[in-house]
Amino acid sequence: MNRTGKNIPFSGKYKKWYQNPFIRILLLAAVLVVVIIICVNVLNGKNKENESANASFETMAEAESASGDGVPGSDAAYSADAKDADYAVDGGAAAANGTEADAAAQVTPAAQITPAAQPQVEGVTAPAAADGTGAAGVMQMTEEMLASSTETGWHYTYKGMWYSMTPGLCYYNGWQEVDGSTYHFGAEGYRDVGWKRIGDQVCCFDNNGVYQPDASTEKMVAFTFDDGPSQGMDMLLELCEETGARVTFFMIGVQVENGGAVIPHIMQDHCQLGNHSYTHSLMLKKTPEECAADFNQCDEFIRSFSGGYGADVVRFPYGDLTEEHAKAVGKPCILWDVDSLDWESQDAEQIKERVYTLIRDGSVILMHDRYDATVEACRELFPNLIAQGYQLVTVEELSIAKGIEMQPGGVYYDFTGEETDAPFGLVSMEEAAGMAGTEESDGTESTEEPAEAEYTEVPDETGYTEETVEAEYTEQSE
Ligand SMILES: [Zn+2]
């Protein structure tokens, strides 16, 4: 038999069976089939993985919304306001585990996954009373807190201080003893400072948050600074830190737009954010609805710098308003009983003299943070008044301590409990129409600074110029 002869498979022609070409072709074909099967399986598996990731995400999201309390998933690191993205990542990771992934892909009812997604976190407890009057609860620290520190002890962001007794957990919404001192933690986990109403009780805490059961509600005044943020605000905040004073800043929206970076600093010093409108125009020239929109615009800018906190109190420019305007704005409207006339004198001696002469227990003092003379006067006023036994507090604290519950749209000159005979403030809609019609009224009807003469001094880069004011007036008087 030669090589080209009839080669019968499995005949004895080849020394080894695998030298037979027919066998070789068969083997090659078998290998190809196996490779194709593997490829198909791998591709199919990938698709399933994706499906299960989505399914897992959906079921966890459902579980979260079904629980209604926003309590996060199993990982202690996930805070109460954990983003959906966290859950998506979570779902993807679970799906990568082969068989688990397949199982998860088939689970659709939220109830089936709820126990796994939401185990009881060890150490988390509810506060003794929902209104914060009982012992504090223990909650998982928020993302913002965790970003600052995960260790035990006292920590802070500009929003306040919190206490972590276990890594990842902190007290909230109630009373708690820490290292021999008594503290009260708010619903967000930050300790209270200053005068607070807790349930029916009026309570006082020093700037370190330590409860002061014997604090007096007498000799209290609220310093208020309008038209900022300005350079003077930084110096006033330093003064607050040095003396322990807490004051209120009524800020103009256009100023906040450029200088709002100071807002976290205001919050950190336990001072109060106030809204002084966006345009600082005479609101009587606007309809109540336009006026409310102006204040809302300012609030939006404040929120963009404060971590979402708006101002709880407003002050109308020039102190003129009607009941209708106040109601439309819907926040307590704060006027004043002591005008330092700092805009007029710009003299520290005269400013101090007026304040020393005019203040009463419960007074609200009007100042402007952008005058050097004002800052200079406060450098003496703050420590001197404190030495005389005065407490320098925010408007909100003053109202709480004096037991005057501020109402939305309510108008408050002071918290003295006495009559205040002011030549400005509430007018009727008819009077407002008359005032809106005369340019003269802008400065003379109010004891606050006249608009145009004063605002020319504000540097252009603050965004607040004479033109802004005039343009506003022209538009409104048409
Ligand atoms: Zn003003």
Residues whose N, C-alpha, C, O or C-beta is under 5 A from the ligand:
A	BS01	ZN	D226 D227 P317 Y318
